[in-house]
Amino acid sequence: MSLEAHPFHSPDKLVDWASLTPDKIEADIEAALVEGQAEIDAICEVSPEDATFENTFLALEAAGETLGRAWGRIEHLTSVKDSEALRDAHRIMLPKVTEYSSRIPLNAKLWAALKSFAEKPAASELEGVQKRFFEETMADFRQAGADLPADKKERLEALNKELAGKTKSFSDNVLDSTNAYELLIEDESRLSGLPDSAKAAARQSAKSKDLGTDEKPVWRFTLQAPSFFPVLKYADDAALRKEIYEETSLIGAKDKWDNTQLIREILKLRQEKAELLGKTNFADQVLQRRMAKSGGKALAFVEDLHDKAKPFFDKDFEELESFVAEQTGQPKDRLELADLSYWSEKLRQSKYDFDEEELRPYFPIDGVLSGMFRIAERIFGLRIQDHEGPENSWHADVKLYDLFDASGELLGYFYADWHPREDKRGGAWMNFLDTGVPQEDGSRTPHVGLITGNMTEPVDGKPALLLHNEVETVFHEFGHLLHHLLGRVDIKSLNGVNVAWDFVELPSQIMENWCWNRESLNEFAKHYETGEPIPDELFEKMVAARNFQSASFTMRQLSLGKMDLEMHLNPERYLEGDMDETIREALTGYTAECKTLPRPIVRRFGHLFSDPVGYAAAYYSYKWAEVLDADAFTRFEKEGIFNEETGRAFRECVLSKGNSEDPAKLFHDFMGREPDANALLVRSGLA
């Protein structure tokens, strides 16, 4: 099969991205589907007496590798280089790929072949990673419906196909409605209060659309977070804040992009799927093999944290209302939703004499990245460098790096794509493009991964100067990346981030801790012009303000986890009537009372509805993993945040192990005990 004819099939670790064009997708995926099915059929033909671990389970692991590689590249491009041609090709092939994937655990002959080996004495003699893979595969098949009768399997296939299509439509609606809006400001007085960095970015955005002149400038605002968030936080013009707030709340919620009906259809399909698989609801179906084990236990976790945070949350909001009354000279009253960020920032500046914008000059993105790399090199025993070779990626802004072990072994490559584009979805994420495997000589082929975000862009000839929370996001995604690139698991599907979703955030969230320590900040927080570190006085203000309204931020995350679980534990409540009102009722006690009712985020909440599974019934896992990371970091605090032995232990016990062992055991191996939930409350100032 010619790789020139099928560029998406290329086994090259560093593929020629320019060759991956939409017109090649249909032929490449059709060919990969044929190849993958032939590999599955070969396993089906293995007789019971001839069944071995190698010709059943390991053969299944290798089956469809070309398809996985090609489809992974296509899915990635839909996130970073969207176009009509790409969407059309993806839309045509998505049902076929979904059908292929969902049929694997429903293939009676394949399941019989796997069970043929499972019933042999050799199966009980498996050890280590092979035993884990055997057990996980059997559980995967059962959880996916392998034991269902034929008619139910057929219905399950149809459900999976429908879910794939509807969740893709949800995601497209969010992107399209985000890009459909722009606000043009010609009167500079309306921008009072905005930081110079935000004004410069808005001016640059207008220039990119050939709007305005030097004599008659125009400022352009969009629904990309680096554009709209400074308006909500700093703009003195209440009408401007209100318009931007209203438009952000309408992403995926109006006109032809309204996701209401899609959400209902997705919930209905997920519930039917869960019942078909013998579960009461989708939350129980999804969580049965994760750390929480069930939707009820996940909800209990959320509600327990809520009860502990609620008194602090109420105190936060009462303080904010009193502050606004004092500043405006008006009687104490409920606040407008569009004004919360603005007055919260004013209160923070009043209490701590601290403005986040003061930190920007110390966080030029290249300095942040090089410092982050040095920290990882020091802690985990690595070496990271720019990749030497021809420029080859999906966009000119993308950079490619090599990651080595301190011994000189090449562990992997990774791409970094940090700034917003109209053809790129919002948010920040990590993904893997290829997983390395052991070779006969004891070496491994390198892994390939990527980290992506929508950070502040360079403006007016200055480098991209990040907010501190953007720095945290960079460290967060890099933690996910290290989980993949430092994986040493012999079986690909057990490597790296292929772990329970309430454990997957531990490596990412623990990395954020290095954004708060003076010693680690000195590695990368340097003024972009003078090279000076953050002054002690500014650092002390930053740390003092760290837990400002921490209960409010905690409650925000808990409210999202609660909404997610309620919708998947009790979907029937959301299929008719006023969805927003039903959500607001479910979140009683999780949100503050304002002058107007909040419009829930649900119609633009890609975590829940842009993937057949994604973070559905699992958004709580961010908080669950925060418990793990806050606790795990206490070991670094005791032994030294740059302690090489501690870093190597975390690399060995957690980062290298992927899903080769139970996550609870991996945590115990590193800490020597069970998690202590109090560590999170202490760090957040809630205990």
LOSE-423378 format. One line per 8 residues: number of its first residue (from 1); for each residue x, y, z of C-alpha. Coordinates in Angstrom, 1 decimal. Last residue first. Layout:
<sites>
NUM> X Y Z ~ ...
</sites>
This chain:
<sites>
687> -9.8 24.3 56.8 ~ -11.0 26.1 53.6 ~ -7.8 28.0 52.9 ~ -7.4 26.3 49.5 ~ -4.2 24.5 50.5 ~ -5.8 23.4 53.8 ~ -8.9 22.1 52.1 ~ -6.9 20.2 49.5
679> -4.7 18.6 52.2 ~ -7.7 17.5 54.1 ~ -8.6 14.8 51.6 ~ -5.7 12.6 52.8 ~ -5.0 10.0 50.1 ~ -4.1 6.4 51.3 ~ -0.6 5.6 52.4 ~ 3.1 5.1 51.3
671> 2.9 8.3 49.3 ~ 4.3 7.1 46.0 ~ 3.3 3.4 46.2 ~ 0.0 4.4 47.6 ~ -0.8 6.6 44.6 ~ 0.2 3.8 42.3 ~ -2.0 1.3 44.3 ~ -5.0 3.6 44.0
663> -4.3 3.8 40.3 ~ -4.5 0.0 39.8 ~ -1.5 -1.1 37.8 ~ -0.3 -1.0 34.2 ~ -2.6 2.0 33.5 ~ 0.2 4.5 32.9 ~ 3.2 3.3 34.9 ~ 5.9 5.8 34.0
655> 4.3 8.9 35.4 ~ 3.0 7.4 38.6 ~ 5.5 5.3 40.7 ~ 8.7 5.8 38.6 ~ 8.2 9.5 37.7 ~ 6.9 10.3 41.2 ~ 9.9 8.4 42.7 ~ 12.3 10.2 40.3
647> 10.9 13.6 41.5 ~ 11.2 12.6 45.2 ~ 14.8 11.4 44.6 ~ 15.6 14.6 42.6 ~ 14.4 16.9 45.3 ~ 13.6 20.2 43.5 ~ 10.4 20.8 45.6 ~ 12.2 19.7 48.7
639> 11.5 16.7 50.9 ~ 8.6 18.0 53.0 ~ 7.1 20.2 50.2 ~ 7.6 17.4 47.6 ~ 5.8 15.0 49.9 ~ 3.0 17.6 50.5 ~ 2.7 17.6 46.7 ~ 1.0 14.2 46.8
631> -1.8 15.5 49.1 ~ -2.6 18.5 47.0 ~ -2.4 16.3 43.8 ~ -4.7 13.6 45.1 ~ -7.4 15.9 46.4 ~ -7.1 17.9 43.2 ~ -7.6 14.6 41.4 ~ -11.1 14.3 42.9
623> -11.7 17.9 42.1 ~ -11.0 17.5 38.4 ~ -12.7 14.1 38.6 ~ -16.1 15.8 39.3 ~ -16.3 16.4 35.6 ~ -16.9 12.6 35.2 ~ -20.5 12.0 34.4 ~ -19.6 13.1 30.8
615> -15.9 14.0 30.7 ~ -15.5 12.5 27.2 ~ -18.2 9.9 26.5 ~ -19.7 10.3 23.0 ~ -17.6 13.5 22.7 ~ -18.6 17.1 22.4 ~ -21.3 16.8 25.1 ~ -19.9 16.9 28.6
607> -16.4 18.5 28.4 ~ -17.8 20.6 25.5 ~ -19.9 22.7 27.9 ~ -21.3 25.2 25.4 ~ -25.0 24.4 25.9 ~ -24.5 23.5 29.6 ~ -23.0 26.8 30.8 ~ -26.2 27.6 32.7
599> -28.0 30.9 32.1 ~ -27.8 32.7 35.5 ~ -31.0 34.2 36.9 ~ -30.9 38.0 37.3 ~ -30.3 40.2 40.3 ~ -27.9 37.7 41.8 ~ -28.2 34.8 44.3 ~ -25.0 32.9 44.6
591> -24.6 29.4 43.1 ~ -24.1 26.0 44.7 ~ -26.9 26.2 47.2 ~ -29.6 25.3 44.7 ~ -27.7 23.7 41.8 ~ -30.4 21.1 41.0 ~ -33.0 23.9 40.9 ~ -30.9 26.0 38.5
583> -30.5 22.9 36.2 ~ -34.2 22.4 36.1 ~ -34.7 26.1 35.4 ~ -32.2 26.0 32.5 ~ -33.8 22.9 31.0 ~ -37.2 24.5 30.8 ~ -39.6 21.7 29.9 ~ -38.7 18.3 28.5
575> -35.7 16.0 28.4 ~ -33.9 17.4 31.4 ~ -35.7 15.6 34.3 ~ -35.5 12.3 32.4 ~ -31.7 12.5 32.6 ~ -31.6 11.7 36.3 ~ -28.1 10.3 37.0 ~ -26.6 11.8 33.9
567> -28.0 15.3 34.3 ~ -27.4 15.2 38.0 ~ -23.8 14.1 37.6 ~ -23.0 16.9 35.1 ~ -24.8 19.6 37.1 ~ -23.0 18.5 40.3 ~ -19.6 18.5 38.6 ~ -20.2 21.9 37.2
559> -21.4 23.2 40.6 ~ -18.3 21.7 42.2 ~ -16.0 23.6 39.9 ~ -17.8 26.9 40.6 ~ -18.0 26.1 44.3 ~ -14.2 25.7 44.4 ~ -13.8 29.0 42.6 ~ -16.1 30.7 45.1
551> -14.4 29.0 48.1 ~ -11.0 30.3 46.8 ~ -12.4 33.8 46.9 ~ -8.9 35.1 47.5 ~ -6.9 32.0 48.2 ~ -3.9 33.1 46.1 ~ -4.1 36.7 47.2 ~ -1.5 36.4 49.9
543> 0.7 34.5 47.4 ~ 0.5 37.3 44.8 ~ 1.0 40.0 47.4 ~ 4.1 38.3 48.6 ~ 5.4 37.9 45.1 ~ 4.8 41.6 44.4 ~ 6.7 42.6 47.5 ~ 9.6 40.2 46.7
535> 10.0 41.6 43.2 ~ 9.4 39.1 40.4 ~ 12.7 38.2 38.9 ~ 14.7 40.7 36.8 ~ 15.5 39.9 33.2 ~ 15.2 43.6 32.3 ~ 12.9 43.5 29.2 ~ 10.8 40.3 29.5
527> 10.9 40.5 33.3 ~ 11.8 37.0 34.6 ~ 9.4 34.4 36.0 ~ 11.2 31.2 34.8 ~ 13.5 29.6 37.2 ~ 12.9 32.2 40.0 ~ 9.3 30.9 40.0 ~ 10.6 27.5 41.2
519> 12.3 28.9 44.3 ~ 9.4 31.3 45.1 ~ 6.8 28.5 44.9 ~ 3.5 29.2 43.2 ~ 3.8 28.0 39.6 ~ 5.5 24.8 40.8 ~ 2.2 23.7 42.3 ~ 0.6 23.6 38.8
511> 2.6 20.4 38.1 ~ 0.5 18.5 40.6 ~ -2.6 19.3 38.5 ~ -1.3 17.6 35.3 ~ 0.0 14.4 36.9 ~ -3.1 14.0 39.0 ~ -5.6 14.8 36.3 ~ -5.7 11.2 34.9
503> -6.7 9.7 38.2 ~ -10.5 10.5 38.1 ~ -10.4 9.7 34.4 ~ -9.2 6.1 35.0 ~ -6.0 5.7 32.9 ~ -5.0 5.8 29.3 ~ -3.0 9.0 30.0 ~ 0.4 7.3 29.7
495> 0.5 3.7 28.5 ~ -2.1 0.9 28.9 ~ -3.2 0.9 25.2 ~ 0.4 0.7 24.1 ~ 1.5 -2.5 25.9 ~ 5.1 -2.4 27.1 ~ 4.5 0.4 29.6 ~ 7.4 2.8 30.1
487> 5.4 6.1 30.0 ~ 7.6 9.2 30.3 ~ 6.1 10.8 27.1 ~ 2.5 10.2 28.0 ~ 2.4 11.3 31.7 ~ 4.9 14.0 30.7 ~ 2.2 15.4 28.3 ~ -0.4 15.5 31.0
479> 1.9 17.5 33.2 ~ 2.7 19.8 30.3 ~ -1.1 20.5 30.1 ~ -1.1 21.6 33.7 ~ 2.1 23.6 33.4 ~ 0.7 25.6 30.5 ~ -2.6 26.1 32.4 ~ -0.8 27.4 35.4
471> 1.0 29.9 33.2 ~ -2.4 31.0 31.9 ~ -3.5 31.5 35.5 ~ -0.5 33.7 36.0 ~ -1.4 35.9 33.0 ~ 0.8 35.5 30.0 ~ 3.0 38.0 28.1 ~ 3.2 37.0 24.4
463> 6.4 38.7 23.2 ~ 6.2 42.4 22.5 ~ 6.2 43.8 19.0 ~ 2.9 45.6 19.5 ~ 1.1 42.3 20.4 ~ 2.1 38.7 21.2 ~ -0.9 36.5 21.8 ~ -2.6 35.7 25.2
455> -3.2 31.9 25.4 ~ -5.5 29.6 23.5 ~ -4.0 26.2 24.3 ~ -2.4 23.1 22.8 ~ 0.0 20.4 24.0 ~ 1.1 17.6 21.7 ~ 2.4 14.1 21.9 ~ 4.8 11.6 20.2
447> 6.4 8.6 21.9 ~ 9.8 7.4 20.9 ~ 10.7 3.8 19.9 ~ 12.0 1.9 22.9 ~ 15.4 0.3 23.5 ~ 16.0 -3.2 24.9 ~ 17.6 -4.6 21.7 ~ 14.4 -6.3 20.8
439> 12.5 -3.1 20.8 ~ 9.9 -1.8 23.3 ~ 7.0 0.4 22.1 ~ 6.4 4.1 21.5 ~ 3.0 5.6 21.5 ~ 1.9 8.0 18.7 ~ -0.2 11.1 18.4 ~ -0.9 11.9 22.0
431> -3.2 14.6 23.2 ~ -3.0 17.6 25.6 ~ -5.6 20.2 25.9 ~ -6.4 23.9 26.3 ~ -9.7 25.7 25.6 ~ -11.2 26.9 22.4 ~ -11.3 25.1 19.1 ~ -9.0 26.2 16.3
423> -10.1 27.5 12.8 ~ -10.6 31.1 14.2 ~ -7.1 31.0 15.7 ~ -6.0 31.3 19.4 ~ -2.4 30.8 20.6 ~ -0.3 28.0 22.2 ~ 0.5 25.2 19.8 ~ 3.3 23.0 21.2
415> 4.4 19.8 19.5 ~ 6.1 16.9 21.3 ~ 8.8 14.4 20.5 ~ 9.7 11.3 22.6 ~ 11.9 9.4 24.9 ~ 15.3 9.8 23.2 ~ 17.8 8.1 25.5 ~ 20.6 10.5 26.5
407> 21.0 9.2 30.0 ~ 19.2 12.4 31.3 ~ 16.2 11.0 29.4 ~ 15.5 12.9 26.3 ~ 12.5 15.0 25.1 ~ 12.7 16.6 21.6 ~ 10.6 19.7 20.7 ~ 8.4 20.9 17.9
399> 7.0 24.5 17.7 ~ 3.6 25.5 16.2 ~ 3.1 29.1 15.2 ~ 3.6 28.4 11.5 ~ 0.6 26.0 11.5 ~ -0.1 22.3 10.9 ~ 3.6 21.2 11.4 ~ 6.8 20.9 9.5
391> 9.7 23.3 9.8 ~ 12.8 21.4 8.6 ~ 15.0 19.8 11.2 ~ 16.5 20.3 14.7 ~ 13.9 19.8 17.4 ~ 14.2 22.4 20.2 ~ 15.5 20.8 23.3 ~ 14.4 19.0 26.5
383> 16.7 17.0 28.8 ~ 15.3 14.8 31.5 ~ 15.9 13.6 35.1 ~ 12.5 14.1 36.6 ~ 13.1 17.0 39.0 ~ 15.9 18.8 37.2 ~ 14.7 18.3 33.7 ~ 11.1 19.1 34.7
375> 12.2 22.4 36.3 ~ 14.4 23.2 33.3 ~ 11.5 22.6 30.9 ~ 9.2 24.9 32.9 ~ 11.9 27.6 32.8 ~ 12.2 27.2 29.0 ~ 8.4 27.3 28.6 ~ 7.9 30.3 30.9
367> 10.7 32.2 29.3 ~ 9.2 31.6 25.8 ~ 5.8 32.7 27.0 ~ 6.9 36.0 28.5 ~ 5.7 35.7 32.1 ~ 7.4 38.5 34.2 ~ 5.8 41.3 32.2 ~ 2.4 39.8 32.9
359> 2.7 39.9 36.7 ~ 1.4 43.5 37.2 ~ -1.7 42.5 35.2 ~ -2.7 40.3 38.1 ~ -3.4 43.4 40.2 ~ -2.5 43.3 43.9 ~ -3.1 45.9 46.5 ~ -4.2 43.0 48.6
351> -7.6 43.9 50.0 ~ -8.4 46.7 47.5 ~ -7.0 45.0 44.5 ~ -8.9 41.9 45.4 ~ -12.1 43.9 45.9 ~ -11.7 45.6 42.5 ~ -11.1 42.2 40.9 ~ -14.3 40.8 42.5
343> -16.2 43.9 41.4 ~ -15.3 43.3 37.7 ~ -15.7 39.5 37.8 ~ -19.2 39.7 39.4 ~ -20.5 42.6 37.2 ~ -22.1 40.6 34.4 ~ -24.0 38.5 36.9 ~ -25.6 41.7 38.4
335> -25.3 42.0 42.1 ~ -28.0 41.7 44.8 ~ -28.2 44.7 47.1 ~ -26.5 46.6 49.9 ~ -27.7 50.2 49.7 ~ -25.8 52.4 47.2 ~ -22.7 54.4 48.0 ~ -21.0 52.8 45.0
327> -17.8 51.6 46.7 ~ -19.4 50.7 50.1 ~ -22.3 48.9 48.4 ~ -19.9 47.0 46.2 ~ -17.8 46.0 49.2 ~ -20.8 44.8 51.1 ~ -21.9 42.6 48.2 ~ -18.4 41.2 47.9
319> -18.1 40.4 51.6 ~ -21.4 38.6 51.5 ~ -20.2 36.6 48.5 ~ -17.0 35.4 50.2 ~ -18.8 34.6 53.5 ~ -21.4 32.5 51.7 ~ -18.6 30.6 49.9 ~ -16.7 30.1 53.2
311> -19.8 28.6 54.8 ~ -20.4 26.5 51.6 ~ -16.9 25.0 51.3 ~ -17.3 22.0 53.7 ~ -20.9 21.2 52.5 ~ -19.8 21.5 48.9 ~ -16.9 19.1 49.5 ~ -19.3 16.5 50.9
303> -21.8 17.2 48.0 ~ -19.1 16.5 45.4 ~ -17.9 13.3 47.0 ~ -21.5 12.1 47.5 ~ -22.1 12.8 43.8 ~ -19.1 10.6 42.9 ~ -20.4 7.9 45.2 ~ -23.9 8.0 43.7
295> -22.5 8.0 40.1 ~ -20.5 4.8 40.8 ~ -17.0 3.3 41.2 ~ -15.4 6.6 42.4 ~ -11.9 5.3 41.3 ~ -13.0 4.4 37.9 ~ -14.2 0.9 36.8 ~ -18.0 1.4 37.4
287> -17.8 5.1 36.5 ~ -19.2 5.2 33.0 ~ -22.1 2.8 33.4 ~ -23.0 4.2 36.8 ~ -23.1 7.7 35.4 ~ -25.1 6.5 32.3 ~ -28.0 5.3 34.4 ~ -29.6 2.2 36.0
279> -27.0 -0.1 34.4 ~ -27.6 -3.4 32.5 ~ -25.8 -2.5 29.3 ~ -29.0 -1.8 27.5 ~ -29.9 0.5 30.4 ~ -26.7 2.4 30.0 ~ -27.2 2.8 26.2 ~ -30.7 4.0 26.7
271> -29.5 6.6 29.1 ~ -26.7 7.7 26.8 ~ -29.2 8.0 23.9 ~ -31.6 10.1 25.9 ~ -28.8 12.4 27.2 ~ -27.5 12.9 23.7 ~ -31.0 13.7 22.4 ~ -31.6 16.2 25.1
263> -28.3 17.8 24.6 ~ -28.9 18.0 20.8 ~ -32.2 19.7 21.5 ~ -30.7 22.4 23.5 ~ -27.6 22.9 21.3 ~ -28.8 26.2 19.7 ~ -26.4 26.9 16.8 ~ -29.1 27.7 14.3
255> -30.2 30.7 16.4 ~ -29.1 30.7 20.1 ~ -27.5 28.7 22.8 ~ -24.2 27.3 21.6 ~ -22.5 30.4 22.9 ~ -25.3 32.5 24.4 ~ -23.6 33.0 27.8 ~ -20.6 34.5 26.1
247> -22.9 37.0 24.3 ~ -24.7 38.0 27.5 ~ -21.4 38.6 29.3 ~ -20.0 40.7 26.4 ~ -23.1 42.8 26.3 ~ -23.2 43.2 30.1 ~ -19.5 44.2 30.3 ~ -20.0 46.9 27.6
239> -23.1 48.2 29.4 ~ -21.2 48.4 32.7 ~ -18.4 50.5 31.2 ~ -15.5 50.3 33.7 ~ -13.9 47.4 31.8 ~ -11.6 45.4 34.1 ~ -12.8 41.8 34.7 ~ -15.6 41.3 32.2
231> -13.6 43.1 29.5 ~ -10.4 41.2 30.4 ~ -12.3 38.0 29.8 ~ -13.6 38.8 26.3 ~ -10.4 38.7 24.3 ~ -8.2 36.1 26.0 ~ -11.3 33.9 26.3 ~ -12.2 33.9 22.6
223> -15.7 35.3 22.3 ~ -14.5 38.2 20.2 ~ -13.5 41.9 20.7 ~ -12.3 44.3 18.0 ~ -11.0 47.8 18.8 ~ -11.1 50.3 15.9 ~ -8.7 53.2 15.3 ~ -9.5 56.3 13.3
215> -6.2 58.0 12.7 ~ -4.1 54.8 12.9 ~ -6.7 53.2 10.7 ~ -9.8 50.9 11.4 ~ -10.7 47.4 10.4 ~ -8.5 45.4 8.0 ~ -9.6 42.1 9.7 ~ -6.1 41.6 11.2
207> -6.1 45.3 12.1 ~ -9.2 44.7 14.3 ~ -7.5 41.8 16.2 ~ -4.4 44.0 16.7 ~ -6.5 46.7 18.2 ~ -8.2 44.2 20.5 ~ -4.8 42.8 21.5 ~ -3.5 46.4 22.2
199> -6.5 47.2 24.3 ~ -6.1 44.0 26.3 ~ -2.4 44.6 26.9 ~ -3.1 48.3 27.9 ~ -5.3 47.0 30.7 ~ -9.0 47.9 30.4 ~ -10.3 50.4 32.9 ~ -11.7 52.8 30.4
191> -12.5 51.0 27.1 ~ -15.7 52.9 26.4 ~ -13.5 56.1 26.2 ~ -11.9 54.6 23.1 ~ -15.0 55.2 21.0 ~ -14.7 53.0 17.9 ~ -15.6 49.7 19.5 ~ -16.3 46.7 17.3
183> -17.9 43.6 18.8 ~ -17.5 40.3 17.1 ~ -19.7 37.2 17.0 ~ -20.0 34.3 14.6 ~ -16.7 32.7 15.7 ~ -18.1 31.5 19.0 ~ -21.3 30.4 17.4 ~ -19.3 28.3 14.9
175> -17.1 26.7 17.5 ~ -19.9 25.8 19.9 ~ -22.1 24.5 17.0 ~ -19.3 22.3 15.7 ~ -18.9 20.7 19.1 ~ -22.6 19.9 19.4 ~ -22.6 18.5 15.8 ~ -19.7 16.2 16.8
167> -21.7 15.1 19.8 ~ -24.6 14.3 17.6 ~ -22.7 12.2 15.1 ~ -20.7 10.1 17.6 ~ -23.9 9.6 19.7 ~ -25.8 8.3 16.7 ~ -23.1 5.8 15.8 ~ -22.9 4.6 19.4
159> -26.6 4.2 19.6 ~ -26.7 2.2 16.3 ~ -24.1 -0.2 17.5 ~ -26.0 -0.6 20.8 ~ -29.2 -1.5 18.8 ~ -27.3 -4.2 16.9 ~ -25.8 -5.6 20.1 ~ -29.3 -5.7 21.6
151> -30.6 -7.8 18.8 ~ -27.6 -10.1 19.0 ~ -27.8 -10.9 22.7 ~ -25.5 -9.0 25.0 ~ -22.3 -10.6 26.5 ~ -19.9 -8.3 24.6 ~ -21.8 -5.2 25.7 ~ -19.1 -2.5 26.1
143> -18.7 -3.2 29.9 ~ -18.1 -6.9 29.1 ~ -15.6 -6.0 26.4 ~ -13.7 -3.5 28.5 ~ -13.6 -5.9 31.5 ~ -12.1 -8.7 29.4 ~ -9.6 -6.1 28.0 ~ -8.7 -4.8 31.4
135> -8.1 -8.3 32.8 ~ -5.9 -9.3 29.9 ~ -4.0 -6.0 29.9 ~ -3.4 -6.2 33.7 ~ -2.1 -9.8 33.4 ~ 0.2 -8.8 30.5 ~ 1.5 -5.9 32.5 ~ 2.5 -8.0 35.4
127> 1.8 -11.7 35.3 ~ -0.1 -14.2 33.2 ~ -0.4 -17.7 34.8 ~ -4.2 -17.6 35.0 ~ -4.4 -17.1 31.3 ~ -2.1 -20.1 30.6 ~ -4.5 -22.4 32.5 ~ -7.0 -21.9 29.6
119> -10.4 -20.3 29.9 ~ -9.3 -16.8 29.0 ~ -7.7 -18.3 25.8 ~ -11.1 -19.5 24.5 ~ -12.7 -16.4 26.0 ~ -10.7 -14.2 23.6 ~ -11.7 -16.3 20.6 ~ -15.3 -16.3 21.6
111> -15.3 -12.6 22.0 ~ -13.9 -12.3 18.4 ~ -16.5 -14.6 17.1 ~ -19.3 -12.7 18.8 ~ -18.2 -9.3 17.6 ~ -19.8 -6.8 20.0 ~ -16.5 -5.7 21.5 ~ -15.2 -4.9 18.0
103> -18.5 -3.6 16.6 ~ -18.2 -0.2 18.4 ~ -14.9 0.6 16.8 ~ -15.9 -0.3 13.2 ~ -19.3 1.5 13.5 ~ -17.6 4.6 14.9 ~ -15.1 4.6 12.1 ~ -18.0 4.3 9.5
95> -20.1 6.9 11.2 ~ -17.2 9.4 11.3 ~ -16.2 8.9 7.7 ~ -18.7 11.2 6.0 ~ -18.6 13.8 8.8 ~ -14.8 13.9 8.7 ~ -14.8 14.5 5.0 ~ -17.3 17.3 5.3
87> -15.6 18.8 8.3 ~ -12.2 18.8 6.6 ~ -13.6 20.4 3.4 ~ -15.5 23.0 5.4 ~ -12.4 23.9 7.4 ~ -11.0 23.4 10.9 ~ -7.3 23.5 11.5 ~ -6.6 23.0 15.2
79> -9.5 20.8 16.5 ~ -10.5 19.1 13.2 ~ -6.8 18.5 12.6 ~ -6.5 16.5 15.8 ~ -9.4 14.3 14.8 ~ -7.7 13.7 11.5 ~ -4.4 12.8 13.0 ~ -6.1 10.4 15.5
71> -8.0 8.8 12.6 ~ -4.8 8.0 10.7 ~ -3.0 6.5 13.7 ~ -6.0 4.6 14.9 ~ -6.7 3.2 11.5 ~ -3.2 2.1 10.9 ~ -3.2 0.4 14.3 ~ -6.4 -1.4 13.6
63> -5.3 -4.7 15.1 ~ -2.1 -4.5 17.2 ~ -3.9 -4.8 20.6 ~ -6.2 -7.5 19.2 ~ -3.2 -9.5 18.1 ~ -1.8 -9.1 21.7 ~ -5.1 -10.5 23.1 ~ -5.7 -13.3 20.6
55> -2.7 -14.6 18.7 ~ -0.1 -13.7 21.4 ~ -2.2 -14.8 24.5 ~ -2.7 -18.1 22.8 ~ -5.7 -19.8 21.1 ~ -4.7 -22.9 19.1 ~ -7.2 -25.2 20.9 ~ -10.0 -22.7 20.6
47> -9.5 -22.2 16.9 ~ -8.2 -18.8 15.7 ~ -10.4 -17.6 12.9 ~ -11.8 -14.7 14.8 ~ -8.3 -13.4 15.3 ~ -7.8 -13.3 11.5 ~ -11.2 -11.4 11.2 ~ -9.9 -8.7 13.5
39> -6.8 -8.2 11.3 ~ -8.9 -8.2 8.1 ~ -11.2 -5.6 9.7 ~ -8.3 -3.3 10.5 ~ -7.0 -3.5 6.9 ~ -10.4 -2.8 5.4 ~ -10.9 0.1 7.8 ~ -7.5 1.5 7.0
31> -8.3 1.5 3.3 ~ -11.6 3.3 3.8 ~ -9.8 5.8 6.2 ~ -7.2 6.6 3.6 ~ -9.6 6.9 0.7 ~ -12.0 9.2 2.6 ~ -9.3 11.3 4.1 ~ -7.1 12.2 1.1
23> -9.2 15.2 -0.1 ~ -9.0 16.7 3.4 ~ -5.2 17.2 3.2 ~ -2.5 15.5 5.3 ~ 0.5 16.1 3.0 ~ 1.3 19.4 4.6 ~ 1.5 17.6 8.0 ~ 4.5 15.5 6.9
15> 4.5 13.0 9.8 ~ 7.0 13.1 12.6 ~ 6.8 9.6 14.0 ~ 6.7 8.3 10.5 ~ 4.2 5.3 10.2 ~ 2.4 7.2 7.4 ~ -1.2 6.0 7.1 ~ -2.6 9.6 6.8
7> -0.4 9.9 3.7 ~ -2.3 7.2 1.8 ~ -1.3 7.5 -1.9 ~ 2.2 8.5 -0.9 ~ 2.2 5.8 1.7 ~ 1.6 3.3 -1.1 ~ 0.0 0.0 0.0
</sites>
